[in-house]
Amino acid sequence: MKLLDKDFAPNQTGTVKIIAQEPDDLWILYNLIFPGDVVTAETTRKVHLESSTKSTTASRVKLTLHLKVTCRDFHKDSSTLRVQGRNLDANQYVAAGSFHTFTLETNKPFELRKKLWGPQAIEAINESIENSTSSVSNSPDADVAVVLLQQHQAEIYLLGKGVTTRCSKIENSSSSSQPARSKANSANVFYREVFSAFVKHVDFDVVKNVVIASDATRNKDEFRRFLLSEAKRLRMKWIEENKSRIVVVGSGGKNNKGDLGEILGDSAVMNVIKDSKVGMEIRAFRDLWDMVSNNSDRACYGPKNVESANEMRAIETLLITDELYRNEEIGTRQRYAGLVKAVKENGGKALVYSSMHVSAPQLAQLTGVAAILRFPLPDLEDMDYGV
C-alpha cells in the first residue's frame, strides 16, 4: 500500500489518498471501507449523447465521483474490490443520489474519507504501508544479517519482521586437493566475493547486528578479519565504525552442519539478537515449542484449542502463519483476522510468520496457529466443542 496523502487524526474525521500495490492490499481495504464512508475515484460511465440531428450515440466518459458507500464486495479470483454507493455531488452526467459502482484495482489511486478514524483503522493503514515499504527495500525491515560460511559456498541472509530472505549465494570453486598456497589464494578470491555481496546487501542504517557463522570446514574469525581489513583498505568507514556489531559464532548444532535454524537457536546468537524483532519472534516460537514438547498446560495449538483459549482471554502471545492469516479463501481469512483482532483487543500479542520465516516450517507442523497462555488450561483438549 502506498500513501499519497494523509489528513486525519485519531477519532476524528479525515481523508487518505492511497494506491493498492498488491492483491493483499485490496483485502485490507475491504476490511477498512464500511457503509457511510466516502470513496472518491476516477471512473467511466456510459452516457447517451444527442446530436444536432436528434440522433443518439452512446459513449463512455471519464469522470471523478464521490460515493457514499452502501456496500462492498471482494472478488478473490480477480483480486478486485467493488464498492457501491450513492453519488454525493451532481455533475453533467451523474445526478446526486444516483447509484454507481467503483472497481478498485491495484495501481489505481483513490481517496477514502471517514467520519471517524478509529485506532483499528489507523493501525491497518500504518501496518500495510510499513509492510509495503519493507518489501521493496533491499533489506526488508532487516534487524539482523547472517553470513553463513560453508565448505563450498557462502550465503547471506537478512532477517526482518516475519521474514527470512536469502539475498546472496556465493559458490566456491576451489578444490580440497589444491596446494597450500593455491588454497590461500582461492580463499582470498572467495572471501572477496563474499565481501562484495556483504557490501551490496548489508545496510548498517537498518541492520542492527551481523552474525558470521560457519560449519566445521571454515574459520569464521578468518573471514571477519578479512572483512575488516578489506574495509580499511578501501576506506569503507561505515563498516569499520560498526565492527562491534559484527560478531562470530559457531554453527550452533551438534552435527556442526551450519544450518541457519541451528545457528539462530544458538544461545550466543539469541543473546546478540534478543532485542531485535526477529529475535523476539524466534524466542517466542522457541518458548512455545519447548512448552509443547514438555506437554505444558501453558501452550496450545490447533484452531479449536486456540479459539477456545481466546474466548477465555487466556492468550498471551498468538503465533500464526501468514498462510492462514492471509488465506485466499475469504471465510478462512476472516476467521483468522478476527482471531488476531480479538487477541489484541484482549491485551495479547499476535505474531504473523511469513512462509519465509526461519520458524515457519515448524509452526506449520503445529497446524499454523498456536498460542502461549497467560495461565494453565489443563482441560483444554478435553472440552466438548459440539458440532
Secondary structure, 3 states (H helix, E strand, C coil): CEEEEEECCCCCCEEEEEECCCHHHHHHHHCCCCCCCEEEEEEEEEEEEECCCCCEEEEEEEEEEEEEEEEEEEECCCCEEEEEEEECCCCCCCCCCCEEEEEECCCCCEEEEECCCCHHHHHHHHHHHHHHHHHCCCCCCEEEEEEEECCCEEEEEEEECCEEEEEEEEECCCCCCCCHHHHHHHHHHHHHHHHHHHHHHCCCCCCCEEEEEECCCCCHHHHHHHHHHHHHHCCCHHHHCCHHHEEEECCCCCCCCCCHHHHHHCHHHHHHHCCCHHHHHHHHHHHHHHHHHCCCCCEEECHHHHHHHHHCCCEEEEEEEHHHHCCCCHHHHHHHHHHHHHHHHCCCEEEEECCCCCCHHHHHHCCCEEEEECCCCCCHHHCCCCC
